[in-house]
């Protein structure tokens, strides 16, 4: 389970990214790299990190499902994900 502070930090970065997205696109189109440098660091989309929606785990994230590999295995074994059969894992 991820720390609550780490989850909160990710939410804060996502909000800041959304807030400055239009301004960032405009500055890129104009070629104003000095203006881009003056934007907050956390407003960059590169600083966002994918996390499991259930546990907040940052590693082993599966984009197609939005969860970590561990949660995927547990849910598949319990039959909660349709169309997934247990092979040899």
ABEGO torsion letter per residue (X at the ends): XBBAAAAAAAAAAAAAAAAAAAAAAAAAAAGBAAAAAABBAAABAAABBBBBAAAGBABGBBAAAGBBAAAAAAAAAAGABBGBBBBBX
